Amino acid sequence: LDLDQLEALDEPENVEVKIELIVHWIQRIVADNISAGVITAPPPIVSRVFNELSNGVIKAQAARKIKDIQLPFHYAQMLGV
């Protein structure tokens, strides 16, 4: 990572895209190393890596939805009782 990429992660407006950006970087590094012959694992194993990365992004987005969607007012009032 160069200095510009690290500064992009520190910017407050990029809070929502940090996970997607980092996963993209990881996928790019893996793909480049497959092309260069550094990663010599069989294709099913390499595809599993990409699959697990995308599953992580999906779960992070689900967690973000839980954080962002507020509990309805009436339920919040009942929890206070």
Secondary structure as UniProt FT lines:
FT   HELIX           3..10
FT   HELIX           12..17
FT   HELIX           18..36
FT   HELIX           43..68
FT   HELIX           73..79
//
